[in-house]
Every structure is written in structure tokens, then in C-alpha cells.
Amino acid sequence: MTMHQTIPPRPQKATRAQFMSADDKAMLRAARDLTKGLGVAKPAIYWADMLVSAGIGYVGIATAILSTNLAVQVVAGLIAALAMYRALMFIHELTHIHRDALPGFRTGWNLLVGIPLLTPSFMYEGVHTIHHKRTQYGTVEDPEYLPLALMKPWSLPLFVLVALLAPVALLVRFGVLYPLGLIIPAVRTFTWERFSALSINPVFRRKAPEGEFIGRVRWQQAGASLWAVMLIGSIFVIGWKPLATALAVLSLTALLNQLRTLVAHLWENEGEAMTVTAQFLDSVNVPPPGLVAEIWAPVGLRYHALHHLMPSMPYHDLPEAHRRLARELGVGSTYEGANHPGLMVLVGRIARSTMGRRA
């Protein structure tokens, strides 16, 4: 007699479409209750992580510039790109942490990373928060959302590869357009509205800064402009190779960030307002096991869906928050619906979606 054991089918993962009109309130309560004791930003972790990342990045760029060995240049450039990528991603934390939580960190980051990389924090602050607004996420008003999964197949490689031009575009923005804007109001307005936000939505127009934010914008723009002019001027003093090498390294950094952006969400919404649960399920977690995600989605960004549930949670507490929720809610839960296995699986999913759209 032969016995056959029937393996029950794995329950289907929760999807955004199931929660467009109503939230999973049990999951939202669990996210609140299970993460008690977390949520306090630890200055020692932030400063050490940022300083080490930036330090490795700058040493790598210097090595790539000064070495005459091509293999050394390539390895140093790759290490530098990855390190600067991690250092740069702290701009995401700056948009969410309370201004009194990390004394001096915003200024320190801007002086050490934001301005030297021509990406000061004002380009994300006041922009990224729109992406988290309940009624604006995934709509035409969201500066960080496009229905990429529903677009043409050629839009995906174009979306990723255009990032290679970002360092040169930033050099022009701060080294040419900003100084011109000081004397030509129309250029100043155009530059602010169109080239002052880290956004992917081409119809987004940035509103003029208000209140105390004006002061921050002024000193950050002035500092980045001065640095950009010095970089352009360096060509006439030390030649074009040092600047070209640095721009090549930062182009790789921008490419990595754009690739991460491509899989940060499922990009399947066509402009409708969504519940918090639907926004969560349209976003992506790539939890352990596996360390690769920590490289391409650093500073807590591998828990991007969880971040949309708890935007103010410091990046160093997200792994523990995820462990608690995954353990308590379990397999088949709504929470599990936002968990995905890896980068290539996500790229394949969005690529298939665009191909199916064409068909």
C-alpha cells in the first residue's frame, strides 16, 4: 500500500488591488504595538556609518585618480562608487528624522557628502515627504512615482541608463544655471521648479521654499555652486582627467541608485489614491537571508515597504522591526505580501509586466 502525502498549496500573496479601499487594520495595529521600544535614532551609529562610508569613498576616488594601473583604478573606482552610494543614501534618513534627533548631523552630512557630491539635502527634503502622503502617493502629484510596470518596454533601460548623466547634469545645474539665476529671474525660477528635486515624475514642479527652509536652501545652494565652479575651473589647472574620473565613479553611484529605485516599488498604480496597506504592498522589502541587498539597498532601504508603514523609524531599527512583525504575523499574512526574494526577480517581474502591456 502506497501512501501519498498531499502538500497544501502555499497561500497566494496579498496584493495592492485587494486593499485599495480598506486597510488591513490588524497589520497596522501590529506594526504599532510590536515596535514599541524602537524608533530612537542613535547618533553614534549614524555618524560612524556615514563617516566610514564617505571616508572609504573619497580614498577610493583619490586612488582611482592618482593610480596609473588600470586594474587598480577599476577596483578603487568600484569600491568608491559603492561607498559613496551608502554615504549618499543618508539623505533619505535626513528627510524623516526629527530635526533635534541628531544634532549637527544634517549640517555635517551636507558639508562632507551632500555638497561635494552636488546633492545637498534640500533637493530631497520637502520633496520625499510628498511621496509619503496618504492621498498623494502613487498619484500624478507624487514626485517619486511613475507607473513603470505599465509603460513601454524601452522605458525601463532608458529609466536606468539616464542616471549615468546625473553627475554632469548636477555640475551644470549648480555651476552654470544657479549663477545665471542670480542675475536672470526666469532662469532662477526655471531651475528651482525643474531641477531642484530628486524626482522621477516629469510633470512635477517644485514650489518655492517657505519659512526657515529658505535659509537652508540658500547656504546649501551657495556652497554647492561654489564647489561646482571650482570643479569646472580645476580643468584649467590640473587637467580634465581628475574630474572625469570622479564623474565616472559618481555616475556608477547614480546608476546603482536608479536601479534600486526601479525595484523599490512594484509601480503598478495608475494614479489612484491608495490606502496605507495598498501603498505598503506596492512597495518592496528584500529581507534576509542574503547580504547582497545590503549593498544595492543600503541604509535600511532593503526594508522599503516597512519604511512606508513607519517612515520615522531609524534605519538601524528596521531589521528588528521586520523580525518582530514577520515572526508575529507569519506566513500568508498581509505583511508577507511585500517581501520579495531579490533584485533580479523584481527586475524580471517589472520587465515581464511591460512586455505583457505591449502585447
Secondary structure by P-SEA (a helix, b strand, c coil): cbbbbbbccccccccccccccccaaaaaaaaaaaacccccccaaaaaaaaaaaaaaaaaaaaaaaccccaaaaaaaaaaaaaaaaaaaaaaaaaaccccccccaaaaaaaaccccccccccccccccccccccccccccccccccccccccccaaaaaaaaaccaaaaaaaaacccaaaaaaccaaaaaaaaaccccccccccccccccccaaaaaaaaaaaaaaaaaaaaaacccccccaaaaaaaaaaaaaaaaaaaaaaaccccccccccccaaaaaaabbbbccccaaaaaaccccccaaaaaaacccccccaaaaaaaaaaaaacccccccccccccaaaaaaaaaaaaaaaac
